[in-house]
Amino acid sequence: MNRIADNALKILRLLPRAALILMLLAAPVLAVPAMRADAGSTIEAPALKKSGVGFVLLVSLRRG
């Protein structure tokens, strides 16, 4: 009976620590949907003009 009581006390001592660790691990996961819900905070850069230089560089490098 004493062994069962000791085990129960050990488990009860570990529960607050385990709950704290679980909350710290779950906080970022639970914060992601909240950040995605607010679309007003997204800042987008203007689209760059395509100049086609990349293809010319690719062909010139393959020949050389």
N, C-alpha and C positions, 0 to 999 in steps of 0.2 A: 504494500500500500504506500509505503514511504517513497519507493522508487517512482511510482506513478505520479505522486504529488511533485516530486523533484522535476520530472520530465514536463509536467504541466507548467510549473513555474518557469522553466527554461524557455518553453515555447511562448509563454505570455511576455517574457522579457524581450524576446526577439521580434515579436509582432510590430511594435512601434518602429523599430529600425527597418524592418522589411517594408512596412508601409511607406516610410519616408523614401527609401530607395526606389520603390515602384512609382511613387509620385514624381520623383526627379526624372526617371526614365520615360514616363508617360507624358510629361508636360510638353516636350517638343512635338510629339506625335499628335497630341490633341490641339496644339496651337496651329498646325498647318491648315486645317479647314477654316479656321477663323481668319487667317491671312488671305486665303483664296476667295473668301466671300466678299472682301472689300476690293472691288475692281478700280476704285478711284485712286489708289496709291501707285498704280503702275505708270512708270515714265518710259516712253518709247522714243528712240532716236529716229530722226528722219531717214527715210530709205536712201541709200547711196545709189548714184547713177552707175549703170553698168557700162564699162568702157571697152570690154573685150580684149584687154591686154593679156589676160591670163592665158588665153588660147594661143596667142602669138608667142608668148614665152615658152609654153609647153612644146610647141612645134620647133622652135629654135633650139631648145635644150636637147631635144631628141636627135637632132641632126648633128650636133656638135660633139 
